[in-house]
Structures are given as structure tokens and as C-alpha cells.
Amino acid sequence: MKRTTWMVTTLFAVTAARASDLATTFHFDPSLSREVNPIVAQLGGDAKALLLSNMIGVAVFLFIPLFWFWRCRSKRLTVSPTSLRDFASLLFYDRILPKWQLWSASLLGWPLPKDWSQVVRLWGFAGCWTVVFGGFLATFSWWAVSEWHWAWYQALRSALAPGNYPVIELLACIPTFYVAAIVFVRTEYAEFRNRTADDVAQLSSKTNAA
């Protein structure tokens, strides 16, 4: 899939997911008495504050990085990777990391990446799709608890709610982010290989012409 197609699809998916989540929130909890957003729960914000905070948050933390994912050129590498793992290392760390170190960096965030521009691009893609999944999961949760009255699901959410703050959606979003990150790296690797093949073909054409 072309990068522009990814960007447009992601843009609409994020918008739909956030709209779905907010619509079900206002439908099942018009007073926002069960809203866990700190703007409402801690600061006493109303519906307008909830909408405005969501719009600003999505624009700043999702759409700006997504725009960077779309507009920023894919990385030019000085070393040719022989595998997807090598490419991921070069993409974020400018060097090929041992397998165990790459896994450690992916799971623990250490060592820190060297190319933060690519990290922002990663977040613009993977972060957006994580929010898409989380938004639709939150919508599903509202219906499962408030409309369908699934007792087992309510019990599960309650069991995973430290301090009365349900984290089931957050926990489900963690593997979603890693899946989306893998898709991002694979997409970038495919673009890199296609560009490399085009460069080789052009060089060959110039050589033959000479």
C-alpha cells in the first residue's frame, strides 16, 4: 500500500474511532458521571471540554506525527540491510544491533533510538492504529456493559480496574501497537527495497546507454 493511501486510511480510521467512542459515551453516560478522562473526572470538565480536549489531543499527538510519517522521506541508508531485523536496527539506531539487543530496545526502550525523526514517523503510524483499536474497543465495552449486560465482561473489566480505573482497553492496546509497528517497519523495508531496485535499474540503463 502506498504511503499516501496509508495516511488517508489512517486519518479516516482515527476520526471514526474517536467519534464512535465519544458518541457512545454521550449516549450511555450523558452526565459523564462514569467518564474516566481526567479533564472530566479530575478537573470537572463538561461535554464541551471533553470534545475540545479530544480534538486537541488527537491533532497534536496523532495527526501531526501522522503528517510527518507521510511527508518525511523514507530513510536513506549507507549500509545495505540483509534482513528485516537489520533494516529495523538501521532505521532507528543507525547501526545493526544484535538480535537480543534489538528485542530489549523494542520492549524496554533501551538503548534509546538515534533517529528520533523515524520514531515520530513510527508513532504517527503505529500510535494512530493503536488509538483506532482502543477507540472501537471502548465503544464495544460501552455496549457490552450498558446495553447487552454481559456479566462476565463486566466482571473482567472490574477485575482489571485498579483504583476503579478500567485498564482492559489499555492492556489490549499494547500488543496492537507492536503489530502496527511491525507493519510500519515492513512497509518501510518494502519501500527501501523498491527504491534500491529502481536505483539499480537506472544505473544499469545509464551504463548500457554509455
NORTAKA-V443960 format. One record per residue. N is the residue number from 1. RES is the residue in one letter. PSI is psi in radians with two decimals (NA if undefined). Layout:
n: (N	N)
res: (RES	RES)
psi: (PSI	PSI)
This chain:
n: (1	2	3	4	5	6	7	8	9	10	11	12	13	14	15	16	17	18	19	20	21	22	23	24	25	26	27	28	29	30	31	32	33	34	35	36	37	38	39	40	41	42	43	44	45	46	47	48	49	50	51	52	53	54	55	56	57	58	59	60	61	62	63	64	65	66	67	68	69	70	71	72	73	74	75	76	77	78	79	80	81	82	83	84	85	86	87	88	89	90	91	92	93	94	95	96	97	98	99	100	101	102	103	104	105	106	107	108	109	110	111	112	113	114	115	116	117	118	119	120	121	122	123	124	125	126	127	128	129	130	131	132	133	134	135	136	137	138	139	140	141	142	143	144	145	146	147	148	149	150	151	152	153	154	155	156	157	158	159	160	161	162	163	164	165	166	167	168	169	170	171	172	173	174	175	176	177	178	179	180	181	182	183	184	185	186	187	188	189	190	191	192	193	194	195	196	197	198	199	200	201	202	203	204	205	206	207	208	209	210)
res: (M	K	R	T	T	W	M	V	T	T	L	F	A	V	T	A	A	R	A	S	D	L	A	T	T	F	H	F	D	P	S	L	S	R	E	V	N	P	I	V	A	Q	L	G	G	D	A	K	A	L	L	L	S	N	M	I	G	V	A	V	F	L	F	I	P	L	F	W	F	W	R	C	R	S	K	R	L	T	V	S	P	T	S	L	R	D	F	A	S	L	L	F	Y	D	R	I	L	P	K	W	Q	L	W	S	A	S	L	L	G	W	P	L	P	K	D	W	S	Q	V	V	R	L	W	G	F	A	G	C	W	T	V	V	F	G	G	F	L	A	T	F	S	W	W	A	V	S	E	W	H	W	A	W	Y	Q	A	L	R	S	A	L	A	P	G	N	Y	P	V	I	E	L	L	A	C	I	P	T	F	Y	V	A	A	I	V	F	V	R	T	E	Y	A	E	F	R	N	R	T	A	D	D	V	A	Q	L	S	S	K	T	N	A	A)
psi: (2.36	2.67	-0.69	-0.68	-0.72	-0.78	-0.85	-0.77	-0.75	-0.71	-0.84	-0.64	-0.76	-0.79	-0.78	-0.72	-0.79	-0.69	-0.71	-0.79	-0.81	-0.68	-0.75	-0.58	-0.85	-0.49	-0.83	-0.32	1.14	-0.47	-0.16	0.49	-0.41	0.13	2.29	-0.09	2.20	-0.44	-0.60	-0.90	-0.67	-0.63	-0.09	0.45	2.72	-2.91	-0.70	-0.69	-0.66	-0.79	-0.80	-0.74	-0.63	-0.75	-0.78	-0.77	-0.78	-0.75	-0.80	-0.82	-0.20	-0.96	-0.62	-0.84	-0.60	-0.71	-0.68	-0.67	-0.69	-0.78	-0.55	2.35	2.55	2.58	2.40	2.14	2.46	-0.27	2.34	2.06	2.59	-0.06	2.93	-0.64	-0.77	-0.70	-0.75	-0.70	-0.83	-0.58	-0.75	-0.44	-0.06	0.27	2.79	2.05	2.61	2.72	-0.81	-0.61	-0.60	-0.73	-0.75	-0.76	-0.66	-0.65	-0.61	-0.21	0.29	2.28	2.77	2.58	2.73	-0.57	1.64	-0.36	-0.73	-0.52	-0.73	-0.71	-0.71	-0.82	-0.67	-0.55	-1.07	-0.67	-0.71	-0.80	-0.46	-0.74	-0.63	-0.88	-0.79	-0.66	-0.78	-0.56	-0.69	-0.68	-0.81	-0.71	-0.73	-0.81	-0.71	-0.66	-0.79	-0.39	-0.82	-0.29	0.89	1.82	-0.66	-0.62	-0.68	-0.70	-0.68	-0.78	-0.68	-0.64	-0.50	0.88	1.27	2.28	0.51	0.36	1.83	2.29	0.21	-0.69	-0.71	-0.77	-0.68	-0.44	-0.41	-0.93	-0.50	-0.73	-0.75	-0.65	-0.79	-0.62	-0.68	-0.73	-0.73	-0.87	-0.73	-0.70	-0.75	-0.67	-0.72	-0.70	-0.71	-0.80	-0.68	-0.72	-0.70	-0.73	-0.68	-0.70	-0.72	-0.73	-0.72	-0.73	-0.71	-0.69	-0.72	-0.67	-0.78	-0.65	-0.60	NA)
